[in-house]
Amino acid sequence: HIHQPTQAMATGLPDANQTWSHGTCSIEDLKNALDDASVTAIESDILIGECLHDIRAKVQPIAAHPPDRTSNLTMEYLFDLVTKTNSLSLDDNQARKLRRHLKLDFKELAAVEPTLLLLKNLEPLQSDGKAIFLNADILPGPGKRWDGPKIEANSFLKACGLTRLDDEKKMKSTRADSIERQQFAYSLGFAVDCRSLYPYTKEDVLKMVDLVNEYDMVPRTQGVVLAINARVLVRDCSPFEIFLEKFPTSQMLVWVGTGEPPISRRKIQQIESHFRKHGSLPRVGFDCVVS
């Protein structure tokens, strides 16, 4: 995975460029990531399924990539390992600390609320300078325009605890007494087929702009990142200038998905060149296996 250290952004988000452990969906993968000092961020796919070693066959949030419905890594155990305390014994008042940035890539809506409840049960949880990203593909994109995303945008954001500004006005809430700033950052993406011959469009990006505005996400969260497929992005980077200009504290994370072959260094350089020319490269991170 490529990593470009850059000057940290003065926002609620960490530096855009991290060294990622992508698709961390087993105990072995997680322990390897935590043992590797160069890994600064961990991404796990989340759905509802069964733990391989649980004889009760309990259905719960697990780390697994579709179509798998079993894993030896439950989200409860993942959160236990990826947080730490300053002492060997954990009492009710001992705060846990995040050991890495953590990206929770939800593959179905049913996994969102029980996963966030597990996080809530860890409180008090100190970020220790680390971020928790709630990620989902919530809008249709190239190659998936007719299928649409598996997780509907409004359902996802509401399950995460966000409320539309218009809904708050109907409830006669005020900005001051509505929702306090969340501890989470958001990583929002489009359902895409990486083999698509068509690029992301201006219309795609404007729909995402509308969502961020409708939920007033910038001041109410730790920040917003667009999660964008590298192979589709390289076809046309220009639509995303709109988003980066509209939300000056936002970032992009360019990714290559599980099951995709490595992407060529030349294509990564094309993407870098575009955003460097527009002065926004420090806000663009990469989670890509490069050939």
Phi, psi and chi 1 to 4 in degrees:
 res  aa     phi    psi   chi1   chi2   chi3   chi4
   1 HIS       -  135.6  -65.5  -79.4      -      -
   2 ILE   -84.2  149.9   58.9  175.9      -      -
   3 HIS  -144.1  123.2  177.4 -140.0      -      -
   4 GLN  -118.0  104.5  -80.6 -172.8  -56.0      -
   5 PRO   -63.4  134.7  -17.3   30.0      -      -
   6 THR  -136.4  170.3   65.2      -      -      -
   7 GLN   -64.9  132.7 -170.3  173.3   15.1      -
   8 ALA   -61.6  141.2      -      -      -      -
   9 MET   -77.7  144.1  -58.8  -63.1  -64.2      -
  10 ALA   -87.0   63.4      -      -      -      -
  11 THR  -136.6 -175.4   72.5      -      -      -
  12 GLY   -75.0   -9.8      -      -      -      -
  13 LEU   -90.6  150.5  -65.8  170.8      -      -
  14 PRO   -73.1  175.7   26.9  -33.4      -      -
  15 ASP   -50.2  138.4 -169.6  -64.2      -      -
  16 ALA   -63.3  -29.0      -      -      -      -
  17 ASN   -99.5  114.4  -68.5  -79.1      -      -
  18 GLN  -127.4  164.0  -56.3  -69.2  -28.8      -
  19 THR   -98.0  115.0  -59.8      -      -      -
  20 TRP   -98.4  142.2  -73.6   88.0      -      -
  21 SER   -99.6  105.2  171.1      -      -      -
  22 HIS   -93.5  142.4 -172.8   89.6      -      -
  23 GLY    61.3   45.9      -      -      -      -
  24 THR   -81.7   92.2  -50.8      -      -      -
  25 CYS  -126.3   22.7  -67.2      -      -      -
  26 SER  -145.8  160.6   70.1      -      -      -
  27 ILE   -60.1  -39.8  -68.7  175.1      -      -
  28 GLU   -63.2  -45.6  -64.8   75.9   21.3      -
  29 ASP   -60.5  -42.8  -71.2  -15.5      -      -
  30 LEU   -65.9  -44.9 -179.9   58.6      -      -
  31 LYS   -65.3  -38.6  -73.1 -176.0  174.6  178.9
  32 ASN   -61.7  -41.0  -72.6  -21.7      -      -
  33 ALA   -65.5  -42.3      -      -      -      -
  34 LEU   -71.3  -27.0  -68.1  171.7      -      -
  35 ASP   -80.9  -15.1  -72.1  -18.5      -      -
  36 ASP   -94.6  108.5 -174.5  -15.4      -      -
  37 ALA   -65.2  -20.0      -      -      -      -
  38 SER   -78.2  -19.5   70.9      -      -      -
  39 VAL   -78.6  121.8  170.8      -      -      -
  40 THR  -108.1  -14.0   59.5      -      -      -
  41 ALA  -145.8  141.6      -      -      -      -
  42 ILE  -121.3  130.6  -66.9  171.3      -      -
  43 GLU  -116.7  131.4 -176.2  -98.3    1.8      -
  44 SER  -131.6  140.0  -66.9      -      -      -
  45 ASP   -84.6  139.6  -57.6  -34.8      -      -
  46 ILE  -128.2  131.3  -51.6  172.1      -      -
  47 LEU  -150.6  177.2   43.7   73.4      -      -
  48 ILE   -91.3  127.7  -62.4  -65.9      -      -
  49 GLY  -165.4 -157.8      -      -      -      -
  50 GLU  -119.1  145.3  -64.1  179.9    4.6      -
  51 CYS   -81.2  133.4  176.8      -      -      -
  52 LEU   -61.7  -29.8  -71.8  168.6      -      -
  53 HIS  -104.2   12.1  -56.1  -48.4      -      -
  54 ASP  -102.2  107.4 -170.3  -18.0      -      -
  55 ILE   -67.8  -14.7   59.4  173.7      -      -
  56 ARG   -78.4   -8.5  -60.2  168.4  -63.9  171.4
  57 ALA    51.7   40.6      -      -      -      -
  58 LYS   -70.2  130.7  176.6 -175.8  175.3 -176.6
  59 VAL   -85.2  126.4  175.7      -      -      -
  60 GLN  -160.8  169.9   60.7 -174.5  -52.7      -
  61 PRO   -66.0  127.4  -19.4   32.1      -      -
  62 ILE  -129.0  162.8   61.2  171.1      -      -
  63 ALA   -92.4  109.0      -      -      -      -
  64 ALA  -159.5  149.3      -      -      -      -
  65 HIS  -101.6  129.5 -171.7   79.4      -      -
  66 PRO   -54.5  142.6  -22.4   31.9      -      -
  67 PRO   -90.9    9.3   33.3  -35.9      -      -
  68 ASP   -60.1  141.6  -68.7  -15.8      -      -
  69 ARG  -125.2   11.6  -74.2  -77.1  171.6  178.6
  70 THR  -133.2  153.1   59.0      -      -      -
  71 SER  -162.5  155.6  173.6      -      -      -
  72 ASN   -89.5    1.0   68.2   -4.5      -      -
  73 LEU  -116.7  104.9 -179.1   57.3      -      -
  74 THR   -83.9  158.1   66.2      -      -      -
  75 MET   -67.3  -30.7  -67.9  -48.9  -62.3      -
  76 GLU   -61.3  -43.4 -176.3  174.7   17.7      -
  77 TYR   -73.5  -36.7 -171.3   56.6      -      -
  78 LEU   -59.3  -47.8 -177.6  148.4      -      -
  79 PHE   -63.5  -34.2  -69.2  146.3      -      -
  80 ASP   -64.3  -42.0 -172.5   54.6      -      -
  81 LEU   -76.9  -32.8  -73.8 -171.9      -      -
  82 VAL   -87.3   -1.8   90.3      -      -      -
  83 THR  -114.7  157.7   59.9      -      -      -
  84 LYS  -145.9  165.2   64.8  177.5 -178.8  179.0
  85 THR  -124.8  171.3   64.6      -      -      -
  86 ASN   -86.2   -2.0  -67.8  -34.6      -      -
  87 SER  -133.3  162.4   64.0      -      -      -
  88 LEU   -72.7  -30.6  -65.2  176.8      -      -
  89 SER   -98.0  138.0   61.9      -      -      -
  90 LEU  -111.0  111.0  178.8   64.8      -      -
  91 ASP  -102.0  176.5   59.8   49.1      -      -
  92 ASP   -63.3  -24.2  -69.0  -20.5      -      -
  93 ASN   -99.8   -0.5  -61.9  -44.1      -      -
  94 GLN   -83.1  114.6  179.3   68.7   55.5      -
  95 ALA   -72.6  138.7      -      -      -      -
  96 ARG   -89.6  156.1  -71.5  176.6  173.3  -92.7
  97 LYS  -126.5  139.8  -69.3 -176.1  179.1 -178.9
  98 LEU   -70.3  135.7  -83.5  173.2      -      -
  99 ARG   -92.7  -22.5  -60.4  169.9   64.6 -175.8
 100 ARG  -145.3  160.6  -59.4  -71.3 -168.1  -81.4
 101 HIS   -61.3  147.3  -59.0  -63.5      -      -
 102 LEU  -134.2  124.1 -169.3   58.2      -      -
 103 LYS  -111.9  118.8  179.6  177.6  174.3 -179.9
 104 LEU   -99.9  105.1  -51.8  178.0      -      -
 105 ASP   -95.5   96.7 -172.0   -6.0      -      -
 106 PHE   -77.0  128.2  -67.9  101.3      -      -
 107 LYS  -100.3   -9.2  -61.5  -56.9 -177.0 -177.5
 108 GLU  -155.9  151.0   59.3 -174.1   -1.5      -
 109 LEU   -64.3  -34.8 -174.4   63.4      -      -
 110 ALA   -61.0  -20.3      -      -      -      -
 111 ALA   -84.9  -14.4      -      -      -      -
 112 VAL   -67.5  -59.5  176.7      -      -      -
 113 GLU   -63.1  -44.2  -69.8 -172.5   10.3      -
 114 PRO   -65.8  -30.1   16.3  -27.4      -      -
 115 THR   -69.1  -43.3  -60.4      -      -      -
 116 LEU   -67.3  -30.0  -63.1 -174.6      -      -
 117 LEU   -66.4  -39.3 -178.6   58.9      -      -
 118 LEU   -60.6  -40.7  -70.4  171.8      -      -
 119 LEU   -64.4  -41.7  -88.6  176.3      -      -
 120 LYS   -61.6  -34.5 -174.7  173.7  178.7   59.9
 121 ASN   -68.6  -14.1  -69.3  -20.0      -      -
 122 LEU   -85.4   -9.1  -69.8  176.8      -      -
 123 GLU   -62.9  143.4  -66.5  177.8   -8.5      -
 124 PRO   -77.1  129.4   27.9  -33.4      -      -
 125 LEU  -115.9  120.4  176.9   62.3      -      -
 126 GLN   -92.4  132.1  -63.6  177.6    2.3      -
 127 SER   -70.3  -28.5   66.9      -      -      -
 128 ASP    52.1   36.9 -159.8   28.5      -      -
 129 GLY    81.0    4.5      -      -      -      -
 130 LYS  -101.8  156.4  -47.9  -64.4 -168.9  -56.8
 131 ALA  -115.3  148.5      -      -      -      -
 132 ILE  -110.2  118.9  -62.7  175.3      -      -
 133 PHE  -100.9  128.9  -62.7   89.3      -      -
 134 LEU   -96.7  117.6  -53.8 -176.1      -      -
 135 ASN  -120.5  140.1  179.5   90.4      -      -
 136 ALA  -161.3  152.0      -      -      -      -
 137 ASP   -86.8  110.9  -64.6  -27.7      -      -
 138 ILE  -118.1   -4.4   57.6  173.9      -      -
 139 LEU  -130.9  149.5  -68.9  176.1      -      -
 140 PRO   -71.0  142.5   24.4  -32.0      -      -
 141 GLY  -135.1 -168.6      -      -      -      -
 142 PRO   -54.1  130.4  -27.5   36.0      -      -
 143 GLY    84.5   -9.3      -      -      -      -
 144 LYS  -133.2   22.4  -65.5  -77.8 -172.6  178.0
 145 ARG   -67.2  -28.8  -60.7 -155.2 -177.2  -81.0
 146 TRP   -92.6  -29.4  -53.7  116.7      -      -
 147 ASP   -76.6  -39.5  -61.4  -21.4      -      -
 148 GLY    76.8  169.7      -      -      -      -
 149 PRO   -76.5  154.5   27.6  -32.5      -      -
 150 LYS   -73.1  -21.3  -70.0 -175.3  169.7   61.5
 151 ILE  -118.0  119.4  -60.7  178.9      -      -
 152 GLU   -74.9  140.6 -166.9  -87.5  -29.6      -
 153 ALA   -57.7  -54.2      -      -      -      -
 154 ASN   -65.2  -37.5  -67.4  -64.7      -      -
 155 SER   -63.4  -40.2  -60.8      -      -      -
 156 PHE   -65.6  -50.3  174.5   70.3      -      -
 157 LEU   -64.3  -37.2  -63.9  174.9      -      -
 158 LYS   -70.7  -37.0  -71.1  176.2 -179.7  177.7
 159 ALA   -63.9  -27.7      -      -      -      -
 160 CYS   -81.9   -3.2  -66.4      -      -      -
 161 GLY    99.4    7.4      -      -      -      -
 162 LEU   -88.8  154.5  -66.4  174.9      -      -
 163 THR  -130.9  138.0  -50.7      -      -      -
 164 ARG   -63.5  144.4  -91.5 -165.7  178.0  124.4
 165 LEU   -60.7  -41.3  -80.3  177.7      -      -
 166 ASP   -62.5  -38.1  -75.1  -10.8      -      -
 167 ASP   -65.4  -38.2  -66.9  -21.1      -      -
 168 GLU   -66.0  -38.1  -74.8 -165.9    9.5      -
 169 LYS   -63.8  -37.4  -70.6  173.8 -176.2  175.6
 170 LYS   -64.6  -31.9  -69.3  174.5 -174.2  175.2
 171 MET   -86.9    4.6  -65.4 -175.4  -68.8      -
 172 LYS    60.2   34.2  -61.9 -177.6  178.9  178.8
 173 SER   -82.9  159.7  -63.3      -      -      -
 174 THR  -113.7  160.2   64.2      -      -      -
 175 ARG   -57.3  -35.1  -70.4  -68.0  -64.3  -85.5
 176 ALA   -71.2  -33.5      -      -      -      -
 177 ASP  -112.7   17.4   63.6    6.2      -      -
 178 SER   -84.8 -103.7   56.3      -      -      -
 179 ILE  -111.9  126.4  -59.9  175.0      -      -
 180 GLU   -72.2  160.3   64.2 -177.5   50.6      -
 181 ARG   -61.5  129.4 -167.9  179.6 -167.9 -159.7
 182 GLN   -73.1  156.8  -75.6 -167.1  -12.6      -
 183 GLN   -81.9   -5.7   63.0  175.2  -37.3      -
 184 PHE   -98.2  150.9  -55.6  118.3      -      -
 185 ALA  -100.5  161.6      -      -      -      -
 186 TYR  -119.2  135.0  -77.4   78.8      -      -
 187 SER  -118.7  107.0  171.2      -      -      -
 188 LEU  -113.0  134.6  -54.7  176.6      -      -
 189 GLY  -136.1 -179.2      -      -      -      -
 190 PHE  -113.7  142.7  -58.3   83.0      -      -
 191 ALA   -71.9  122.0      -      -      -      -
 192 VAL  -137.2  160.9  -61.1      -      -      -
 193 ASP  -107.8  117.8 -175.3  -25.5      -      -
 194 CYS   -64.1  -13.6   67.2      -      -      -
 195 ARG   -88.2    0.6  -60.1  165.0  -64.5 -177.4
 196 SER   -58.1  140.2  173.7      -      -      -
 197 LEU   -84.9   -5.8  -60.5  177.9      -      -
 198 TYR  -108.9  147.7  -60.3   97.3      -      -
 199 PRO   -88.6  173.1   34.1  -35.9      -      -
 200 TYR   -62.7  151.0  -65.7  100.2      -      -
 201 THR  -116.8  167.4   65.1      -      -      -
 202 LYS   -59.6  -37.9  177.6 -179.5  177.7 -178.5
 203 GLU   -63.8  -39.0  -71.0   70.2   28.4      -
 204 ASP   -56.9  -49.6  -68.0  -28.3      -      -
 205 VAL   -67.2  -39.5  176.1      -      -      -
 206 LEU   -65.3  -33.2  -71.3  176.3      -      -
 207 LYS   -64.4  -38.2  -73.6  177.2 -177.4  175.7
 208 MET   -70.1  -38.4 -164.4   67.6   84.2      -
 209 VAL   -57.7  -44.4  167.7      -      -      -
 210 ASP   -60.9  -42.6  -73.3  -16.0      -      -
 211 LEU   -62.5  -45.9  -88.4  176.9      -      -
 212 VAL   -61.0  -38.7  172.7      -      -      -
 213 ASN   -70.9  -42.9  -78.1  -30.0      -      -
 214 GLU   -59.2  -35.2  -77.3  174.1   25.1      -
 215 TYR  -101.0    4.9  -74.0   86.4      -      -
 216 ASP    50.5   47.6 -158.1   21.9      -      -
 217 MET   -72.5  -31.0  -66.7  179.7   69.0      -
 218 VAL   -62.9  -50.7  172.3      -      -      -
 219 PRO   -78.9  -16.5   27.3  -34.3      -      -
 220 ARG   -96.3   -6.9  -67.0 -179.4  168.1 -163.7
 221 THR  -130.3  179.6   71.7      -      -      -
 222 GLN   -78.0   -6.2  -66.5  -59.7  -45.1      -
 223 GLY   141.2  168.6      -      -      -      -
 224 VAL  -126.7  131.1 -179.9      -      -      -
 225 VAL  -121.8  135.7  176.9      -      -      -
 226 LEU   -90.8  125.7  -73.0 -172.2      -      -
 227 ALA   -97.8  113.7      -      -      -      -
 228 ILE  -127.2  132.0  -55.8  -59.8      -      -
 229 ASN   -69.3  130.2 -179.7  -91.1      -      -
 230 ALA   -63.6  -43.3      -      -      -      -
 231 ARG   -66.7  -33.0  -76.4 -174.0  164.6   84.0
 232 VAL   -79.4  -39.8 -178.6      -      -      -
 233 LEU   -59.6  -40.7  175.6   62.8      -      -
 234 VAL   -64.4  -17.8   75.0      -      -      -
 235 ARG   -69.0  -31.2  -63.4 -173.7 -179.3  -77.8
 236 ASP  -169.1  107.7 -174.8    5.0      -      -
 237 CYS   -84.2  -18.2  -61.7      -      -      -
 238 SER   -61.0  -33.5   60.4      -      -      -
 239 PRO   -58.8  -26.0  -26.7   36.4      -      -
 240 PHE   -80.3  -10.3  -67.0   97.2      -      -
 241 GLU   -61.5  -31.8  -64.7  159.5   20.1      -
 242 ILE   -59.7  -48.8  -59.4  167.9      -      -
 243 PHE   -66.0  -47.0 -165.5   92.1      -      -
 244 LEU   -64.1  -33.3  -65.8  173.8      -      -
 245 GLU   -76.1  -38.7 -177.7  175.8  -16.2      -
 246 LYS   -66.8  -37.9  177.8   71.5  175.4  176.0
 247 PHE  -122.4   90.9  -54.6  112.4      -      -
 248 PRO   -62.5  -18.6  -22.2   33.7      -      -
 249 THR   -96.6    0.1   61.5      -      -      -
 250 SER   -76.8  166.6   66.1      -      -      -
 251 GLN  -138.1  172.0  -63.5  177.6    0.4      -
 252 MET  -125.2  144.8  -72.5  174.9   58.2      -
 253 LEU  -121.9  117.7 -179.9   65.6      -      -
 254 VAL   -94.8  124.6 -178.1      -      -      -
 255 TRP  -128.6  157.5   55.0  -91.0      -      -
 256 VAL  -117.2  128.5  167.8      -      -      -
 257 GLY   -80.6  163.4      -      -      -      -
 258 THR   -58.9  129.8  -58.7      -      -      -
 259 GLY    95.1  -16.8      -      -      -      -
 260 GLU   -78.9  148.1  -75.2 -172.6   54.0      -
 261 PRO   -72.0  162.2   25.2  -32.9      -      -
 262 PRO   -55.5  149.2  -24.6   34.6      -      -
 263 ILE   -95.3  150.6 -168.3  169.1      -      -
 264 SER   -72.1  148.2   71.0      -      -      -
 265 ARG   -59.2  -34.7  171.0   66.4   61.5  178.9
 266 ARG   -60.9  -41.8  178.6 -179.1   59.1   81.9
 267 LYS   -67.8  -38.8  -71.5 -177.2  176.6  178.9
 268 ILE   -62.3  -40.6  -66.6  -64.7      -      -
 269 GLN   -65.6  -33.4  -71.4  171.5  -19.7      -
 270 GLN   -63.2  -43.8  -77.5  179.9 -111.7      -
 271 ILE   -64.3  -46.5  -64.5  169.7      -      -
 272 GLU   -59.2  -42.6  -70.0  176.1  -29.9      -
 273 SER   -62.0  -41.3  176.2      -      -      -
 274 HIS   -61.2  -51.3  174.7   91.3      -      -
 275 PHE   -75.3  -26.8  -70.2  105.6      -      -
 276 ARG   -64.4  -42.0 -176.7 -178.1  -65.5  110.9
 277 LYS   -62.4  -30.8 -175.5  171.1   71.3  173.1
 278 HIS   -96.5    5.9  -71.1   83.6      -      -
 279 GLY    76.1   14.1      -      -      -      -
 280 SER  -114.3    8.6   50.0      -      -      -
 281 LEU   -58.2  -35.7 -176.1   58.0      -      -
 282 PRO   -62.3  -14.7  -24.5   35.0      -      -
 283 ARG   -98.8    7.9  -64.4  164.5   60.5 -168.2
 284 VAL  -116.7  117.2 -180.0      -      -      -
 285 GLY  -104.8  167.7      -      -      -      -
 286 PHE  -133.8  131.4  -66.3   84.5      -      -
 287 ASP  -123.6   76.9  178.2    9.8      -      -
 288 CYS  -136.3  136.2  -58.5      -      -      -
 289 VAL   -85.9  122.5  179.1      -      -      -
 290 VAL  -112.6  135.5  179.5      -      -      -
 291 SER   -91.1      -   59.3      -      -      -
